[in-house]
Amino acid sequence: MQNLHLIALAGIFGLGNMGLLHADSVDSQITESKAREAKTAKLAKLKVRESSAQELTKAGSLGSFTGDSKIFSGKVKVSAMFKANAWRAFSSGLVEFDKGARSAWHTHPAGQTLIVTESEILTGTADGKAWLAKKGDVISCPPNIKHFHGASTDTKGVHIALTGVKDTQNVKWLELVSDEEYKEAMQKARKESN
């Protein structure tokens, strides 16, 4: 009867079918099994804590770069703020445009939101619409809308970009915005804002 009891205990603690065991051996196995279970539970709690803990990303810690002339016209500085991760399906960057600087035409497979933080930002879409957004304004661009954004002709402009990620992609760059397209968008935006 004692042996059946030991076999049952061995099964409960995940020791498998070990046949008839000596009491000392079973006690040792049970102790080890309990220790493994406790360690596993502790690790699981740590993982939950790690994934639910707040995170601080220091300004500048992810680096910055000067806008490439293949996708920007004029002087542009982009500073990464945070990356997309398992629970956040978008990344962010602070984008600073010198007067007259702008992005190329582009689309975002998961959309983009821009928050103007300094001066004003000109944005235009391929259907000919244009807006001039001022500090505190928010520009919301749905997925796959061909558009551009940049500073006005008069001042530098700065915005925070929150860019969605879909299938590891966040942007599809297209052709540069011509000087004529930019001037035309600026005129339309000024007219609309009056």
VEXLUM-682534 format. One record per residue: residue number from 1; x, y, z of N, C-alpha, C, O, CB in turn. Coordinates in Angstrom, 1 decimal, m for minus. Last residue first. Glycine has a CB too. Example, Ala and Ser with C-alpha at 12.3 -4.5 7.8 and 13.67 -1.06 7.14 Angstrom:
<sites>
> 2  12.8  m2.2  7.1  13.7  m1.1  7.1  12.9  0.0  7.9  13.4  1.1  8.0  14.1  m0.6  5.7
> 1  13.2  m5.7  7.8  12.3  m4.5  7.8  13.2  m3.3  7.8  14.2  m3.3  8.5  11.3  m4.5  9.0
</sites>
This chain:
<sites>
> 194  m6.8  81.3  m44.0  m7.4  82.7  m43.9  m8.8  82.8  m43.7  m9.4  83.9  m43.6  m6.9  83.6  m45.0
> 193  m6.2  78.7  m44.6  m6.1  79.2  m43.2  m6.6  80.6  m42.9  m6.7  81.0  m41.8  m4.7  79.0  m42.7
> 192  m6.5  78.5  m47.3  m7.4  77.8  m46.5  m7.4  78.3  m45.0  m8.4  78.3  m44.4  m7.1  76.3  m46.5
> 191  m4.2  80.0  m48.2  m5.6  80.4  m48.5  m6.6  79.8  m47.6  m7.6  80.5  m47.2  m5.9  80.1  m50.0
> 190  m2.2  78.3  m47.2  m2.3  79.7  m46.7  m3.7  80.3  m47.0  m4.4  80.9  m46.1  m1.3  80.6  m47.3
> 189  m2.7  76.0  m48.7  m2.8  76.0  m47.3  m3.0  77.4  m46.7  m3.8  77.5  m45.8  m1.5  75.3  m46.7
> 188  m2.2  77.0  m51.3  m3.5  76.5  m51.0  m3.7  76.5  m49.5  m4.8  76.9  m49.0  m3.7  75.0  m51.5
> 187  0.6  77.7  m51.1  m0.4  78.7  m51.4  m1.8  78.2  m51.0  m2.6  79.0  m50.5  m0.4  79.0  m52.9
> 186  1.7  75.2  m50.5  1.8  76.3  m49.5  0.8  77.4  m49.8  0.1  77.9  m48.9  3.2  76.9  m49.6
> 185  1.1  73.8  m52.9  0.5  73.3  m51.6  0.6  74.4  m50.5  m0.4  74.6  m49.8  1.3  72.1  m51.1
> 184  2.8  75.3  m54.6  1.3  75.2  m54.8  0.6  74.8  m53.5  m0.4  75.4  m53.2  1.0  74.3  m56.0
> 183  5.3  74.7  m53.5  4.8  76.1  m53.6  3.3  76.2  m53.7  2.6  76.9  m53.1  5.5  76.9  m54.7
> 182  5.4  71.9  m54.0  5.5  72.5  m52.6  4.9  73.9  m52.6  4.2  74.2  m51.7  7.0  72.4  m52.2
> 181  5.2  71.7  m56.8  4.2  71.1  m55.9  4.2  71.7  m54.5  3.1  71.9  m53.9  4.4  69.5  m55.8
> 180  7.6  73.1  m57.4  6.3  73.6  m57.8  5.2  73.0  m57.0  4.3  73.8  m56.6  6.1  73.2  m59.3
> 179  9.6  71.4  m56.3  9.4  72.8  m55.8  8.1  73.4  m56.2  7.4  74.1  m55.4  10.6  73.7  m56.3
> 178  8.2  68.1  m55.8  8.9  69.1  m56.6  8.7  70.5  m55.9  7.8  70.7  m55.1  8.3  69.2  m58.0
> 177  8.9  65.6  m53.6  7.9  66.7  m53.9  8.7  67.8  m54.6  9.7  68.3  m54.1  7.2  67.2  m52.5
> 176  10.3  62.5  m54.8  10.4  63.8  m54.1  9.3  64.7  m54.5  8.8  64.7  m55.6  11.8  64.5  m54.4
> 175  8.4  59.4  m54.9  9.2  60.5  m55.5  9.3  61.7  m54.6  8.4  61.9  m53.7  8.6  60.8  m56.9
> 174  8.2  57.4  m51.9  7.9  57.6  m53.3  8.8  58.7  m53.8  9.9  59.0  m53.3  6.4  57.9  m53.6
> 173  8.4  54.9  m49.3  8.9  56.2  m49.9  8.6  56.2  m51.4  8.8  55.2  m52.1  10.3  56.4  m49.6
> 172  6.4  53.6  m47.1  6.8  53.4  m48.4  7.1  54.7  m49.1  6.2  55.5  m49.3  5.6  52.6  m49.3
> 171  6.6  52.6  m43.7  6.6  53.6  m44.7  7.0  53.1  m46.0  7.8  52.2  m46.1  7.5  54.8  m44.3
> 170  6.7  50.4  m42.0  6.0  51.6  m41.5  5.9  52.7  m42.6  5.2  53.6  m42.4  6.7  52.1  m40.3
> 169  6.6  46.8  m41.7  6.8  48.0  m42.5  6.1  49.2  m41.9  5.0  49.0  m41.4  6.3  47.7  m44.0
> 168  6.0  44.5  m40.3  7.3  45.0  m40.1  7.6  46.3  m40.9  8.7  46.8  m40.9  8.4  44.0  m40.4
> 167  3.2  44.4  m40.7  4.1  43.4  m41.3  5.5  43.9  m41.4  6.2  43.8  m42.4  3.6  43.0  m42.7
> 166  3.0  47.7  m39.9  2.2  46.6  m40.4  3.1  45.6  m41.1  3.8  46.0  m42.0  1.0  47.0  m41.3
> 165  3.0  50.3  m37.6  3.8  49.3  m38.2  2.9  48.1  m38.6  2.1  47.7  m37.8  4.9  48.8  m37.3
> 164  2.4  53.9  m37.4  2.0  52.5  m37.3  2.9  51.6  m38.1  3.5  51.9  m39.0  0.6  52.3  m37.7
> 163  4.0  56.5  m35.9  3.9  55.8  m37.2  3.6  54.3  m36.9  4.3  53.6  m36.3  5.1  55.9  m38.0
> 162  4.0  59.6  m34.9  3.6  58.3  m34.4  3.2  57.5  m35.6  2.2  57.7  m36.2  2.4  58.4  m33.3
> 161  6.2  62.3  m34.8  5.5  61.4  m35.7  5.2  60.1  m34.9  6.2  59.5  m34.4  6.3  61.1  m37.0
> 160  6.2  65.6  m33.8  6.4  64.2  m33.3  5.6  63.4  m34.3  4.4  63.6  m34.5  5.9  64.1  m31.8
> 159  7.7  68.4  m35.6  6.5  67.5  m35.2  7.0  66.2  m34.6  8.1  65.8  m34.9  5.6  67.3  m36.4
> 158  8.5  71.7  m36.5  8.9  70.4  m35.8  7.6  69.7  m35.4  6.6  70.3  m35.0  9.7  70.8  m34.5
> 157  9.8  74.0  m38.9  8.7  73.3  m38.2  9.2  72.0  m37.6  10.1  71.4  m38.1  7.6  73.0  m39.3
> 156  11.0  77.3  m39.7  11.2  75.9  m39.5  10.0  75.3  m38.8  9.1  76.0  m38.3  12.5  75.7  m38.5
> 155  9.1  79.5  m41.9  9.8  79.2  m40.6  10.1  77.7  m40.6  9.6  76.9  m41.4  8.8  79.5  m39.5
> 154  8.2  80.0  m44.6  8.6  81.1  m43.7  9.4  80.7  m42.5  10.3  81.5  m42.0  7.4  81.8  m43.3
> 153  7.3  77.8  m45.9  8.3  78.6  m46.6  8.9  79.7  m45.7  9.9  80.2  m46.0  7.7  79.2  m47.9
> 152  7.0  75.2  m43.3  6.4  76.2  m44.3  7.6  76.9  m45.0  8.8  76.7  m44.7  5.5  77.2  m43.5
> 151  8.2  71.8  m43.3  8.1  73.2  m42.7  7.4  74.1  m43.8  7.3  73.7  m45.0  9.5  73.8  m42.4
> 150  6.2  68.9  m44.1  7.5  69.6  m43.9  7.2  71.0  m43.3  6.1  71.3  m42.9  8.2  69.8  m45.2
> 149  4.9  66.0  m45.8  4.9  67.0  m44.7  6.2  67.7  m44.6  7.3  67.1  m44.9  4.4  66.5  m43.4
> 148  2.8  64.3  m48.1  4.1  64.7  m47.7  3.9  65.7  m46.5  2.7  66.1  m46.3  4.9  65.5  m48.8
> 147  1.0  61.3  m49.3  1.1  62.6  m48.7  2.6  63.0  m48.5  3.5  62.2  m48.7  0.4  62.6  m47.4
> 146  m1.3  58.8  m50.0  m0.1  59.5  m50.5  0.0  60.9  m50.0  m1.0  61.7  m50.2  0.0  59.4  m52.0
> 145  m2.5  56.6  m47.6  m2.8  57.9  m48.3  m1.4  58.5  m48.7  m0.5  58.7  m47.9  m3.5  58.8  m47.3
> 144  m2.1  54.2  m46.2  m2.0  54.2  m47.6  m2.4  55.5  m48.3  m2.8  55.4  m49.5  m2.7  53.1  m48.2
> 143  m4.1  54.9  m43.3  m3.2  54.0  m44.0  m3.3  54.3  m45.6  m4.4  54.5  m46.1  m3.5  52.5  m43.8
> 142  m4.6  58.4  m42.5  m5.0  57.0  m42.5  m4.0  56.2  m43.4  m3.2  56.7  m44.1  m6.4  56.9  m43.1
> 141  m3.2  60.8  m40.6  m3.1  60.3  m41.9  m3.5  58.8  m41.9  m2.7  58.0  m41.4  m1.7  60.5  m42.5
> 140  m3.8  63.7  m38.8  m4.0  62.2  m38.8  m4.1  61.7  m40.2  m4.9  62.2  m41.0  m5.4  61.9  m38.0
> 139  m2.2  66.1  m37.0  m2.5  65.7  m38.4  m2.6  64.2  m38.3  m1.7  63.5  m37.9  m1.3  66.1  m39.4
> 138  m2.9  68.5  m34.6  m2.7  67.1  m34.8  m3.1  66.7  m36.3  m4.2  67.1  m36.7  m3.4  66.1  m33.8
> 137  m1.5  71.4  m33.0  m2.4  70.7  m33.9  m2.0  69.3  m34.2  m0.8  69.0  m34.0  m2.5  71.5  m35.3
> 136  0.6  72.4  m31.5  m0.5  71.8  m30.8  m1.5  71.1  m31.7  m2.3  70.3  m31.2  m1.2  72.9  m30.0
> 135  1.5  74.8  m34.0  1.9  74.1  m32.7  0.6  73.7  m31.9  m0.3  74.5  m31.7  2.7  75.1  m31.8
> 134  m0.5  74.2  m37.0  0.3  75.0  m36.0  0.6  74.2  m34.8  0.0  73.2  m34.5  m0.4  76.4  m35.7
> 133  m0.6  73.2  m40.3  m0.9  72.9  m38.9  0.0  73.7  m38.0  1.2  73.7  m38.3  m0.8  71.3  m38.7
> 132  m2.0  73.8  m43.3  m0.9  74.3  m42.5  m1.3  74.1  m41.0  m2.3  74.7  m40.5  m0.7  75.8  m42.8
> 131  m2.8  71.6  m46.0  m3.1  72.2  m44.7  m1.9  72.7  m44.1  m0.8  72.2  m44.3  m3.8  71.2  m43.8
> 130  m4.2  70.6  m49.1  m3.1  71.0  m48.3  m3.5  71.7  m47.1  m4.5  72.4  m47.1  m2.1  71.9  m49.1
> 129  m5.1  68.4  m51.9  m5.4  69.2  m50.6  m4.2  69.5  m49.8  m3.2  68.7  m49.9  m6.4  68.3  m49.8
> 128  m4.4  66.9  m54.0  m4.3  68.3  m54.2  m4.7  69.1  m52.9  m4.6  70.3  m52.9  m5.1  68.8  m55.3
> 127  m4.3  64.2  m53.8  m5.5  64.7  m54.4  m5.5  66.2  m54.4  m6.5  66.8  m54.8  m6.7  64.2  m53.7
> 126  m2.0  63.7  m52.3  m1.9  63.6  m53.8  m3.2  64.1  m54.5  m3.1  64.4  m55.7  m1.7  62.1  m54.1
> 125  m1.7  66.2  m49.7  m2.1  64.9  m50.2  m2.1  64.9  m51.7  m2.2  65.9  m52.3  m3.4  64.4  m49.6
> 124  0.4  67.9  m47.4  m0.4  67.9  m48.6  m0.6  66.4  m49.0  0.2  65.5  m48.7  0.2  68.7  m49.7
> 123  1.3  70.1  m44.8  1.1  68.8  m45.2  0.2  68.8  m46.4  m0.7  69.6  m46.5  0.5  67.9  m44.1
> 122  3.5  72.1  m42.9  2.7  72.0  m44.1  2.5  70.5  m44.5  3.5  69.8  m44.4  3.4  72.8  m45.3
> 121  3.6  73.2  m39.6  3.9  72.1  m40.5  3.0  72.2  m41.7  1.7  72.2  m41.5  3.9  70.7  m39.8
> 120  5.0  75.7  m37.5  3.9  75.2  m38.3  4.5  74.1  m39.2  5.6  74.1  m39.6  3.2  76.3  m39.0
> 119  6.2  75.9  m34.2  5.9  76.6  m35.4  4.8  76.0  m36.2  3.7  75.9  m35.6  7.2  76.7  m36.3
> 118  6.3  72.7  m32.7  7.0  74.0  m32.9  6.6  74.6  m34.2  6.7  73.9  m35.2  8.5  73.9  m32.7
> 117  4.8  70.4  m32.7  5.4  70.9  m31.4  6.0  72.2  m31.5  6.3  72.9  m30.5  6.4  69.9  m30.9
> 116  2.2  68.6  m34.0  3.1  69.8  m34.3  3.5  70.3  m32.9  2.7  70.7  m32.1  2.4  70.9  m35.1
> 115  2.0  65.3  m34.4  1.7  66.3  m33.4  2.7  67.5  m33.6  3.9  67.3  m33.4  1.7  65.7  m32.0
> 114  0.7  62.9  m36.7  1.7  64.0  m36.4  1.2  65.0  m35.4  0.1  65.5  m35.5  2.2  64.7  m37.7
> 113  0.2  59.6  m37.3  m0.3  60.8  m36.6  0.9  61.7  m36.3  1.9  61.3  m35.8  m1.1  60.4  m35.3
> 112  m0.4  57.2  m39.9  0.5  58.0  m39.1  m0.2  59.2  m38.5  m1.2  59.7  m39.0  1.7  58.5  m40.0
> 111  m0.9  53.8  m41.2  m1.2  55.2  m40.9  m0.2  55.9  m40.1  0.8  55.3  m39.6  m2.5  55.2  m40.1
> 110  0.1  51.4  m42.1  m0.7  51.4  m40.8  m1.0  52.8  m40.4  m1.4  53.0  m39.2  0.0  50.6  m39.7
> 109  1.6  52.0  m44.4  0.6  50.9  m44.4  m0.3  50.8  m43.2  m1.4  50.2  m43.2  1.4  49.6  m44.5
> 108  1.9  55.2  m45.6  2.1  54.4  m44.4  1.1  53.3  m44.4  m0.1  53.5  m44.4  2.0  55.3  m43.1
> 107  3.6  56.9  m48.3  2.4  56.3  m47.7  2.9  55.5  m46.4  4.0  55.2  m46.3  1.6  55.4  m48.7
> 106  5.0  59.9  m49.8  5.1  58.6  m49.1  3.7  58.1  m48.6  2.8  58.9  m48.6  6.1  58.6  m48.0
> 105  7.0  62.4  m51.2  5.7  61.7  m51.2  5.9  60.4  m50.5  7.0  59.7  m50.8  5.1  61.6  m52.6
> 104  9.6  63.5  m48.9  9.2  63.1  m50.2  7.7  62.6  m50.1  7.2  62.5  m49.0  10.1  61.9  m50.8
> 103  9.4  66.3  m46.6  9.6  64.9  m46.9  9.3  64.7  m48.4  8.7  65.5  m49.1  8.7  64.0  m46.0
> 102  11.2  69.5  m46.5  10.0  68.6  m46.6  10.4  67.2  m46.9  11.5  66.9  m47.3  9.0  69.1  m47.6
> 101  12.1  72.9  m45.9  12.4  71.5  m46.0  11.1  70.6  m45.9  10.1  71.1  m45.3  13.4  71.1  m44.8
> 100  11.4  75.6  m45.4  11.3  75.1  m46.7  11.6  73.6  m46.9  11.4  73.0  m48.0  12.2  75.8  m47.6
> 99  13.4  75.8  m42.6  12.5  76.5  m43.4  12.5  75.9  m44.8  13.6  75.8  m45.4  12.8  78.0  m43.4
> 98  14.1  72.4  m41.4  14.5  73.8  m41.6  13.4  74.4  m42.5  12.7  73.7  m43.2  15.9  73.9  m42.2
> 97  12.3  70.2  m39.3  12.5  70.7  m40.7  13.0  72.1  m40.7  12.4  73.0  m40.0  11.2  70.5  m41.5
> 96  12.6  67.5  m37.2  12.8  68.9  m37.3  13.1  69.3  m38.7  14.1  68.9  m39.3  13.9  69.4  m36.3
> 95  10.8  65.1  m35.6  11.3  65.5  m36.9  11.4  67.0  m37.0  10.4  67.7  m36.7  10.4  64.9  m38.0
> 94  11.0  62.4  m33.4  10.9  63.9  m33.4  11.5  64.4  m34.7  12.7  64.1  m35.0  11.5  64.6  m32.2
> 93  9.1  59.4  m33.6  10.3  60.2  m33.9  10.0  61.7  m33.8  8.9  62.1  m34.1  10.9  59.8  m35.2
> 92  7.9  56.1  m32.8  7.8  57.6  m32.8  9.2  58.2  m33.0  10.2  57.7  m32.7  7.3  58.0  m31.4
> 91  5.8  53.3  m33.8  7.1  53.9  m33.4  6.9  55.4  m33.3  5.9  56.0  m33.8  8.3  53.5  m34.3
> 90  3.4  50.8  m32.9  3.8  52.1  m33.6  5.1  52.5  m33.0  5.5  52.2  m31.9  2.7  53.2  m33.5
> 89  2.1  48.9  m31.4  2.2  48.7  m32.8  2.6  50.0  m33.6  2.2  50.1  m34.7  0.9  48.1  m33.3
> 88  3.1  47.6  m28.5  2.9  48.9  m29.1  3.2  48.8  m30.6  4.3  48.6  m31.0  3.9  50.0  m28.4
> 87  3.8  45.1  m27.6  2.5  45.6  m27.2  2.2  47.0  m27.7  1.1  47.5  m27.5  2.4  45.7  m25.7
> 86  6.2  44.5  m28.8  5.2  43.4  m28.7  3.8  44.0  m28.4  2.8  43.5  m28.8  5.6  42.4  m27.8
> 85  7.0  47.7  m30.4  7.4  46.4  m29.7  6.2  45.5  m29.6  5.2  45.7  m30.4  7.9  46.8  m28.3
> 84  8.5  50.4  m32.1  7.4  49.5  m31.9  7.9  48.3  m31.1  9.0  47.9  m31.2  6.7  49.1  m33.3
> 83  10.6  52.7  m30.2  10.4  51.7  m31.3  9.1  51.0  m31.0  8.6  51.0  m29.9  11.5  50.8  m31.4
> 82  11.0  56.3  m29.7  10.8  54.9  m29.2  10.4  54.0  m30.4  10.0  54.5  m31.5  9.7  54.8  m28.2
> 81  12.4  58.4  m31.0  11.9  58.5  m29.6  11.6  57.1  m29.0  12.0  56.9  m27.8  10.6  59.4  m29.6
> 80  14.9  59.4  m33.2  14.0  58.3  m32.8  13.7  58.5  m31.3  14.5  58.9  m30.5  14.7  56.9  m33.0
> 79  15.0  62.3  m34.9  15.5  61.7  m33.7  14.5  60.7  m33.3  13.3  61.0  m33.0  15.7  62.8  m32.6
> 78  16.0  63.8  m37.9  15.1  62.9  m37.3  15.7  62.2  m36.1  16.8  61.6  m36.2  14.6  61.8  m38.4
> 77  16.3  66.9  m39.6  16.9  66.0  m38.5  15.8  65.1  m38.0  14.7  65.6  m37.6  17.6  66.9  m37.4
> 76  16.8  68.3  m42.7  15.9  67.6  m41.8  16.6  66.8  m40.8  17.6  66.1  m41.2  14.8  66.8  m42.6
> 75  17.1  70.7  m45.3  17.7  70.1  m44.1  16.7  69.6  m43.1  15.8  70.3  m42.6  18.6  71.2  m43.4
> 74  15.8  69.7  m48.5  16.2  70.6  m47.5  16.8  69.9  m46.3  16.9  68.6  m46.3  15.0  71.4  m47.1
> 73  13.8  66.9  m49.0  14.3  68.1  m49.6  14.6  69.1  m48.5  13.8  69.3  m47.7  13.4  68.7  m50.7
> 72  14.1  63.3  m48.6  13.8  64.7  m48.0  14.4  65.7  m48.9  15.5  65.5  m49.5  14.4  64.8  m46.6
> 71  14.9  61.1  m49.8  13.6  61.1  m49.3  13.2  62.4  m48.6  12.1  62.5  m48.1  13.4  59.9  m48.3
> 70  17.4  61.5  m50.7  16.5  60.7  m51.6  15.1  60.7  m51.1  14.2  60.4  m51.9  17.1  59.2  m51.7
> 69  18.8  62.8  m48.8  18.3  63.6  m49.9  17.4  62.8  m50.9  16.8  63.4  m51.7  19.5  64.3  m50.6
> 68  18.0  61.9  m45.5  18.6  61.5  m46.7  18.0  62.3  m47.9  16.8  62.4  m47.9  18.5  60.0  m47.0
> 67  18.2  63.8  m42.5  17.4  63.3  m43.6  18.1  63.0  m44.9  18.8  63.9  m45.4  16.2  64.1  m43.8
> 66  20.5  62.8  m40.1  20.1  63.9  m41.0  19.3  63.2  m42.1  19.7  62.1  m42.6  21.3  64.7  m41.6
> 65  19.4  61.2  m37.0  20.1  61.2  m38.3  19.6  62.4  m39.1  18.5  62.9  m38.9  20.0  59.9  m39.1
> 64  19.9  59.9  m33.7  19.2  60.7  m34.7  20.0  60.7  m36.0  21.2  60.2  m36.0  19.1  62.2  m34.1
> 63  19.3  57.6  m30.9  20.0  58.2  m32.0  19.2  59.1  m32.9  18.0  59.2  m32.8  20.7  57.2  m32.8
> 62  18.2  56.7  m28.6  18.1  55.8  m29.8  18.7  56.5  m31.0  18.7  55.9  m32.1  16.6  55.6  m30.1
> 61  18.7  58.7  m26.7  19.4  57.4  m26.6  19.2  56.4  m27.8  20.0  55.5  m27.9  18.8  56.7  m25.3
> 60  17.4  61.1  m27.0  18.6  60.9  m27.7  19.3  59.5  m27.6  20.2  59.3  m28.3  19.6  61.9  m27.2
> 59  15.9  60.7  m23.8  16.0  61.5  m25.0  17.4  61.4  m25.7  18.4  61.5  m25.0  15.7  63.0  m24.7
> 58  15.5  57.4  m22.6  16.1  58.8  m22.5  16.2  59.5  m23.8  16.5  58.8  m24.8  17.6  58.7  m21.8
> 57  12.8  55.7  m21.9  13.8  55.8  m22.9  14.3  57.3  m22.9  13.5  58.2  m23.1  13.1  55.5  m24.4
> 56  11.5  53.7  m19.4  12.0  55.0  m19.7  13.0  55.0  m20.8  14.0  54.3  m20.7  12.6  55.7  m18.4
> 55  8.7  51.7  m18.8  10.0  51.8  m19.4  10.3  53.3  m19.7  9.5  54.0  m20.2  10.1  50.9  m20.7
> 54  6.7  49.8  m16.4  7.0  51.0  m17.3  8.4  51.0  m17.7  9.3  50.3  m17.2  6.6  52.3  m16.5
> 53  6.0  46.3  m16.7  6.6  47.5  m16.0  6.8  48.6  m17.0  6.9  48.4  m18.2  8.1  47.0  m15.5
> 52  5.0  44.1  m17.8  4.0  45.1  m17.4  4.6  46.3  m16.7  3.9  47.2  m16.3  3.0  44.5  m16.5
> 51  7.1  42.5  m18.4  6.3  43.0  m19.5  5.3  44.0  m19.1  4.7  44.7  m20.0  5.6  41.8  m20.2
> 50  8.2  42.1  m15.8  9.0  42.7  m16.9  8.1  43.3  m18.0  8.3  44.4  m18.4  10.0  41.8  m17.4
> 49  6.0  40.7  m14.6  6.5  42.0  m14.1  7.3  42.8  m15.1  7.1  44.0  m15.3  7.3  41.8  m12.8
> 48  6.0  38.4  m16.1  4.9  39.3  m16.1  5.2  40.6  m15.6  4.8  41.6  m16.2  3.8  38.7  m15.2
> 47  8.6  37.5  m15.5  8.3  37.8  m16.9  7.1  38.7  m17.0  7.0  39.7  m17.7  8.0  36.5  m17.7
> 46  8.3  37.0  m12.8  9.2  38.0  m13.2  8.9  38.4  m14.6  9.0  39.6  m14.9  10.7  37.4  m13.1
> 45  6.4  34.9  m12.8  6.0  36.2  m12.2  7.0  37.3  m12.7  6.5  38.4  m12.9  6.0  36.1  m10.7
> 44  7.9  33.0  m14.0  6.7  33.4  m14.7  6.3  34.8  m14.1  5.9  35.7  m14.9  5.6  32.4  m14.5
> 43  9.9  32.6  m12.0  10.3  33.1  m13.3  9.1  33.7  m14.1  9.1  34.7  m14.8  11.0  32.0  m14.2
> 42  8.2  31.5  m10.0  8.9  32.8  m9.8  9.3  33.4  m11.1  9.2  34.6  m11.3  10.2  32.5  m8.9
> 41  7.4  29.1  m11.3  6.4  30.1  m10.9  7.1  31.5  m10.7  6.5  32.5  m11.1  5.7  29.7  m9.6
> 40  9.9  27.9  m11.5  9.2  28.2  m12.7  8.1  29.3  m12.4  8.0  30.2  m13.2  8.5  26.9  m13.2
> 39  10.5  27.6  m8.8  11.4  28.4  m9.6  10.7  28.8  m10.9  10.8  30.0  m11.3  12.7  27.6  m10.0
> 38  8.5  25.9  m8.0  8.6  27.2  m7.3  9.5  28.1  m8.2  9.1  29.3  m8.4  9.2  27.1  m5.9
> 37  9.1  23.7  m9.6  7.8  24.3  m9.7  7.9  25.7  m9.1  7.4  26.7  m9.7  6.7  23.5  m9.1
> 36  11.6  23.0  m8.5  11.5  23.4  m9.9  10.2  24.1  m10.2  10.2  25.2  m10.8  11.5  22.1  m10.8
> 35  10.8  22.4  m5.9  11.8  23.5  m6.1  11.7  23.9  m7.5  11.7  25.1  m7.8  13.2  23.0  m5.8
> 34  9.2  20.2  m6.4  8.6  21.4  m5.8  9.5  22.6  m6.0  9.1  23.7  m6.3  8.4  21.2  m4.3
> 33  11.2  18.4  m7.4  10.1  18.8  m8.2  9.4  20.1  m7.7  9.1  21.0  m8.5  9.1  17.7  m8.3
> 32  12.8  18.1  m5.1  13.4  18.7  m6.3  12.3  19.2  m7.3  12.4  20.3  m7.8  14.3  17.7  m7.1
> 31  11.0  16.9  m3.4  11.6  18.2  m3.0  12.2  18.9  m4.2  12.0  20.1  m4.4  12.7  17.9  m2.0
> 30  10.5  14.6  m4.8  9.4  15.5  m4.6  9.9  16.9  m4.2  9.4  17.9  m4.7  8.5  15.0  m3.4
> 29  13.0  13.3  m4.8  12.4  13.7  m6.1  11.3  14.8  m5.9  11.2  15.7  m6.6  11.8  12.5  m6.8
> 28  13.2  12.9  m2.0  14.2  13.7  m2.7  13.6  14.2  m4.0  13.8  15.4  m4.4  15.5  12.9  m3.0
> 27  11.1  11.2  m1.6  11.1  12.5  m0.9  12.1  13.4  m1.6  11.8  14.6  m1.7  11.6  12.3  0.6
> 26  11.9  9.1  m3.2  10.7  9.8  m3.5  10.7  11.2  m2.9  10.4  12.2  m3.5  9.4  9.0  m3.1
> 25  14.1  8.2  m1.8  14.3  8.6  m3.2  13.1  9.5  m3.6  13.2  10.5  m4.3  14.4  7.4  m4.1
> 24  13.0  7.5  0.7  14.0  8.6  0.6  14.1  9.1  m0.8  14.3  10.3  m1.0  15.4  8.0  1.1
> 23  11.3  5.4  m0.1  10.8  6.6  0.5  11.7  7.7  0.4  11.3  8.9  0.1  10.4  6.3  1.9
> 22  12.0  3.9  m3.3  12.2  4.0  m1.9  11.7  5.3  m1.4  11.7  6.3  m2.1  13.7  3.8  m1.6
> 21  9.5  2.9  m5.6  10.6  3.7  m5.2  10.8  3.6  m3.7  9.9  3.3  m3.0  10.3  5.2  m5.6
> 20  8.5  1.1  m8.4  8.5  1.1  m6.9  9.7  1.9  m6.4  10.8  1.5  m6.8  8.5  m0.3  m6.3
> 19  8.1  3.3  m11.2  8.1  2.0  m10.6  8.1  2.1  m9.0  7.7  3.1  m8.5  9.3  1.2  m11.0
> 18  7.8  5.8  m12.2  9.2  5.4  m11.7  9.2  4.0  m11.1  10.3  3.6  m10.5  9.7  6.4  m10.8
> 17  6.2  7.5  m14.3  6.1  6.2  m13.8  7.5  5.7  m13.4  8.2  5.2  m14.3  5.4  5.2  m14.8
> 16  6.7  11.0  m13.3  6.4  9.9  m14.2  6.3  8.6  m13.5  6.2  8.5  m12.3  7.6  9.8  m15.2
> 15  6.8  13.2  m11.8  8.0  12.3  m11.8  7.8  11.1  m12.7  8.8  10.3  m12.9  8.4  11.9  m10.4
> 14  4.9  15.1  m11.2  5.5  15.0  m12.5  6.7  14.2  m12.6  7.6  14.5  m13.4  5.8  16.4  m13.0
> 13  3.6  14.8  m8.8  4.7  15.8  m8.9  5.5  15.7  m10.2  6.6  16.2  m10.3  5.6  15.7  m7.8
> 12  1.8  12.8  m9.3  1.3  14.1  m9.0  2.4  15.2  m9.2  2.1  16.2  m9.8  0.8  14.2  m7.6
> 11  3.5  10.5  m9.6  2.7  11.0  m10.7  2.3  12.4  m10.5  2.3  13.2  m11.5  1.5  10.1  m10.9
> 10  4.5  10.3  m7.0  5.5  10.5  m8.1  4.7  11.0  m9.3  5.2  11.9  m10.0  6.2  9.2  m8.4
> 9  2.2  9.7  m5.6  2.9  11.0  m5.4  3.9  11.3  m6.5  4.0  12.5  m6.9  3.7  10.9  m4.0
> 8  1.7  7.1  m6.6  0.8  8.2  m6.8  1.4  9.6  m6.6  1.2  10.5  m7.4  m0.4  8.0  m5.9
> 7  4.0  5.8  m5.6  3.8  5.9  m7.1  2.8  7.0  m7.4  3.1  7.8  m8.3  3.3  4.6  m7.7
> 6  3.4  6.0  m2.9  4.6  6.6  m3.4  4.5  6.8  m4.9  5.0  7.8  m5.4  5.9  5.8  m3.0
> 5  1.1  4.4  m2.7  1.1  5.8  m2.3  2.2  6.6  m2.9  2.1  7.7  m3.3  1.0  5.9  m0.8
> 4  2.1  2.0  m3.5  1.1  2.6  m4.3  1.0  4.1  m4.0  0.9  5.0  m4.9  m0.2  1.9  m4.2
> 3  3.8  1.5  m1.2  4.4  1.7  m2.6  3.4  2.3  m3.5  3.8  3.2  m4.4  4.9  0.3  m3.1
> 2  2.0  1.2  0.8  2.9  2.4  0.9  3.5  2.6  m0.5  3.7  3.8  m0.9  4.0  2.1  1.9
> 1  0.8  m1.2  0.0  0.0  0.0  0.0  0.9  1.2  0.0  0.6  2.2  m0.7  m0.9  0.0  1.2
</sites>
